[in-house]
Amino acid sequence: MTGSVPFPLRLGRRSAIAGLGAACTLAAARRARASDLDTLSDALEQVNPPTIPPSFSFQTATGARQTLADYRGRGLVLNIWATWCGPCVAEMPALDALAARVAPFDILVLPVSIDQQGLAAVKPFYGTHGIAHLPILLDPDGDVARAFKVQGIPTSFLVDRFGRVVGTVEGPVQWDSAGAIATIRGLIGPGLSVQTQSG
Amino acid sequence: MTCREMLAGLPRSLGLAIAMLALALLAPAAARAAASPWVGNRQASVRLITAEEATGSGGAVDGGLEIRLAPGWHIYWRTPGAAGLPPAITWQGSRNLKGAPISWPAPLRIALDGLQSYGYEGTVVLPIALRLAQPGAPLHLRATVDYMVCRNICVPRHAVLGLALPSGIALPGPEAALIAAARSRVPGDLARLGLTLVRAAAVPAGARRSDLVLTLAGRTASLIAPDLFVEGLPQGAPGPPHLMAGDEPGRAILVLRGIEAPATVLAGRLLKFTLTDGPDRAATFAARPVPAAAIAGAALLPFGVLALAFLGGLILNVMPCVLPVLALKIMAVAGLAGAERRVARLELLTTAGGVLAGFAVLAAALIALKAAGAAVGWGIQFQQPWFLAAMTMVMVLFAADLWGWVTIAAPRSVAAVAVRGHHRSRRLSAFLAGAFATLLATSCSVPFVGTAVGFALARGPAQILAILFAMGLGLAAPYLLGAAAPGLVTLLPRPGQWMVRLARLFGVFLLGTAFWLLLVLLRAAGWIAAGSVAGLAVLLLGLLFWRHRLASHHPALRRLSSAAASLALIGAIVVPGIAAAPPSPPAAAGTAWRPFTRAALAGGLADGKVVLVDVTAAWCLVCQVNAATVLDRAPVAEALAAPGVVLLRADWTRPDPAITRYLQSFGRYGVPLDVVYGPAIPAGIVLPDLVTSGEVLRALQSAAGARRAAER
């Protein structure tokens, strides 16, 4: 009897139950990230024509000095934040999820903390908030915020592969939504290495 | 967290304030002033004020920092919550000042995407007792204020304020009233609210979390919309408390759920509580929580909960949402008629095993989701359009199977099995029928099950597993009984043509279920999604019928139809995800039901009305039964139409974090939930899952009770 069952339906048995189980699990998991935050498209101010960012430097967790030039060729989401800033804290999980989802497109998320205690404040924060995909970047002197003359934090900058600012975002947004990722990819453009591969 | 840090981060342009300071200090203090000039901008500005215009002869002057914020902006309380910084004042450069302790008025709760902060909005005065080093001598104040204002962004602010008070008779100035009003908002002790603390308890809620449960006595009936702020927690900032009726008359229980610390850590720790009830009533008190096993009032023994879960599982067998599967199961049993006892026994045990395996998978999924911090619930998969579409197609497929149009391995066409007796596939189909029953059972939160699942989800993995296992045992009980006494099975009629007819009838049942799922999909995802799934379901059914009619000597056409059927199947699952419409505006005009919000609830209570909150969902059968048999019918419908009654409906058909939070504040993880509030019972009465007219009317009456008494 089973022999007469054509291919697509014959798969039915175990995979049906496995699939339904997975469906349950996924359905519940997808539901988890409901958010009251603004969408990226609402908060985004495009910078057109793109501008060259001011010069500033920041430190890695090991104390190494870096500037944006160290990331030339990659798309960047530069986020200025602090552990004492509620709206910043609210969007950190979304930024963390964003980092994992845009990594394949050669886009990096760089959260620069202006906490004065630096690593001592940021490292425990990453632990208690389960931040897994973001680097620790520190600017205890607030150079970044001053250089960009930001109104307040969080403020984020989208930087294209040529190191130019193509967008700014004030306030927390739902960074990890499909729409936000499409917007970021659209503004930053395709990866240079991807281009060479396909072309 | 220093003030300098806030300054360091942001542009110096704000330091314009310093220029203002110079002006303030240089200005001749000849005119007697009880206030410094405002320093700041339209977004936020601050000034120093004093109640008197001279230092007088006392040891202290009543002063304050007045902060004026543009709409939407807030500053923080002394304990800012999940994130934030309180205003900080240093008095360097002041003369004749010994100390300046700040009194903090009761804070507001400010939530951003679930993140809880405590602070102030609008205009606020922080009262300051300005202690003089030399009473009677002039006072020169120089206050350096670092504060942070936040809206969707945070802006650190810096201001330097100057104010000079001469010596002389301390006559009250124009700002005295501001300071007095602010002082009245500084929380006093509990007695001021007519309350006493009976007990503070830390209750474990999982391995790493706990609930704080405060039992209050006294004038608890006057509590309308209490909020509770805790200081001294190792970490985290809990959300608003839930108010429940206490274990004794006149007592109230406030529960803060999901504290990010184990109960063992909280027990014995000195915590400072600030209780507010509206803008003008607040009290502060300290307590060391005692360790406790469970919340009073919901103190069910684990054995009792297990028994409830078992009973719930048993009842699930006859609930409408499991009926279609029950149909399959009846046939699995009927298929055994005349079979050998050993085989019958084995098969029944296999179905029971399928049920238990299904519950084990469910338990594992819930435990995993809870561990991942997701908002779990009972039946929330029915909020997902693609899941509903998949279930619709499964129903259609099984209906086609029962009509013999297609042969699916699981659960195999009963007639064929009964006649041919392939033991292996029979056992497999028996197992899958059990597992499938479990899957559909998740859409029903029947009496007992709601309580038991809610209990399980609020606890740890072991409890979740134990309770779901007990429920699985209940659902599997008929089979286990049959296995224990296989003689019962042989009482069924012999297999024959009647089974084929029964199978056809059950096929119609399944199509009916598919139709119901489509109606739910319509509510959850709109016309386009539901319509396209319905179309694809009809297409699938048509294709299967066509394929069935094609004799087996058309292998190519049969293969083609199978492929088309598979495409329809996949399409139906994919489409609703794409075509899901945004939520339609709730509550059609003409119905007395208004959409539920916390504000609407608080508003209704503040107006002294009786409020009924009905949390429902299109996919919840019990909810529909409640509405059709009780809420929408006389005499309840008439009582609800009375002018003093506000009806709020929370529709959980689609995912909604606010409603999920409301459910969880009752320890519920499923619908239905009906709560009656009123002047006499501001804490609310939770009605049973399956309501009766009598209970609703009694609840409405007792909730309104105090209002009538007050009117007399």
Boltz contact constraints between the chains, C-beta under 6 A:
constraints:
  - contact:
      token1: [A, 5]
      token2: [B, 407]
      max_distance: 6.0
  - contact:
      token1: [A, 6]
      token2: [B, 559]
      max_distance: 6.0
  - contact:
      token1: [A, 6]
      token2: [B, 562]
      max_distance: 6.0
  - contact:
      token1: [A, 8]
      token2: [B, 562]
      max_distance: 6.0
  - contact:
      token1: [A, 8]
      token2: [B, 566]
      max_distance: 6.0
  - contact:
      token1: [A, 12]
      token2: [B, 408]
      max_distance: 6.0
  - contact:
      token1: [A, 12]
      token2: [B, 409]
      max_distance: 6.0
  - contact:
      token1: [A, 13]
      token2: [B, 409]
      max_distance: 6.0
  - contact:
      token1: [A, 13]
      token2: [B, 410]
      max_distance: 6.0
  - contact:
      token1: [A, 17]
      token2: [B, 435]
      max_distance: 6.0
  - contact:
      token1: [A, 20]
      token2: [B, 439]
      max_distance: 6.0
  - contact:
      token1: [A, 21]
      token2: [B, 361]
      max_distance: 6.0
  - contact:
      token1: [A, 23]
      token2: [B, 387]
      max_distance: 6.0
  - contact:
      token1: [A, 23]
      token2: [B, 390]
      max_distance: 6.0
  - contact:
      token1: [A, 24]
      token2: [B, 365]
      max_distance: 6.0
  - contact:
      token1: [A, 24]
      token2: [B, 381]
      max_distance: 6.0
  - contact:
      token1: [A, 25]
      token2: [B, 365]
      max_distance: 6.0
  - contact:
      token1: [A, 27]
      token2: [B, 381]
      max_distance: 6.0
  - contact:
      token1: [A, 27]
      token2: [B, 384]
      max_distance: 6.0
  - contact:
      token1: [A, 27]
      token2: [B, 387]
      max_distance: 6.0
  - contact:
      token1: [A, 28]
      token2: [B, 369]
      max_distance: 6.0
  - contact:
      token1: [A, 28]
      token2: [B, 380]
      max_distance: 6.0
  - contact:
      token1: [A, 29]
      token2: [B, 374]
      max_distance: 6.0
  - contact:
      token1: [A, 31]
      token2: [B, 380]
      max_distance: 6.0
  - contact:
      token1: [A, 31]
      token2: [B, 655]
      max_distance: 6.0
  - contact:
      token1: [A, 32]
      token2: [B, 374]
      max_distance: 6.0
  - contact:
      token1: [A, 32]
      token2: [B, 375]
      max_distance: 6.0
  - contact:
      token1: [A, 34]
      token2: [B, 655]
      max_distance: 6.0
  - contact:
      token1: [A, 34]
      token2: [B, 657]
      max_distance: 6.0
  - contact:
      token1: [A, 35]
      token2: [B, 113]
      max_distance: 6.0
  - contact:
      token1: [A, 36]
      token2: [B, 113]
      max_distance: 6.0
  - contact:
      token1: [A, 37]
      token2: [B, 113]
      max_distance: 6.0
  - contact:
      token1: [A, 84]
      token2: [B, 1]
      max_distance: 6.0
  - contact:
      token1: [A, 84]
      token2: [B, 83]
      max_distance: 6.0
  - contact:
      token1: [A, 84]
      token2: [B, 85]
      max_distance: 6.0
  - contact:
      token1: [A, 85]
      token2: [B, 154]
      max_distance: 6.0
  - contact:
      token1: [A, 86]
      token2: [B, 83]
      max_distance: 6.0
  - contact:
      token1: [A, 86]
      token2: [B, 84]
      max_distance: 6.0
  - contact:
      token1: [A, 86]
      token2: [B, 112]
      max_distance: 6.0
  - contact:
      token1: [A, 86]
      token2: [B, 117]
      max_distance: 6.0
  - contact:
      token1: [A, 86]
      token2: [B, 150]
      max_distance: 6.0
  - contact:
      token1: [A, 87]
      token2: [B, 152]
      max_distance: 6.0
  - contact:
      token1: [A, 89]
      token2: [B, 83]
      max_distance: 6.0
  - contact:
      token1: [A, 90]
      token2: [B, 112]
      max_distance: 6.0
  - contact:
      token1: [A, 90]
      token2: [B, 113]
      max_distance: 6.0
  - contact:
      token1: [A, 90]
      token2: [B, 115]
      max_distance: 6.0
  - contact:
      token1: [A, 114]
      token2: [B, 9]
      max_distance: 6.0
  - contact:
      token1: [A, 116]
      token2: [B, 5]
      max_distance: 6.0
  - contact:
      token1: [A, 141]
      token2: [B, 8]
      max_distance: 6.0
  - contact:
      token1: [A, 142]
      token2: [B, 8]
      max_distance: 6.0
  - contact:
      token1: [A, 142]
      token2: [B, 9]
      max_distance: 6.0
  - contact:
      token1: [A, 145]
      token2: [B, 9]
      max_distance: 6.0
  - contact:
      token1: [A, 145]
      token2: [B, 10]
      max_distance: 6.0
  - contact:
      token1: [A, 146]
      token2: [B, 11]
      max_distance: 6.0
  - contact:
      token1: [A, 149]
      token2: [B, 11]
      max_distance: 6.0
  - contact:
      token1: [A, 152]
      token2: [B, 153]
      max_distance: 6.0
  - contact:
      token1: [A, 152]
      token2: [B, 154]
      max_distance: 6.0
  - contact:
      token1: [A, 152]
      token2: [B, 155]
      max_distance: 6.0
  - contact:
      token1: [A, 153]
      token2: [B, 154]
      max_distance: 6.0
  - contact:
      token1: [A, 170]
      token2: [B, 153]
      max_distance: 6.0
  - contact:
      token1: [A, 171]
      token2: [B, 152]
      max_distance: 6.0
  - contact:
      token1: [A, 171]
      token2: [B, 153]
      max_distance: 6.0
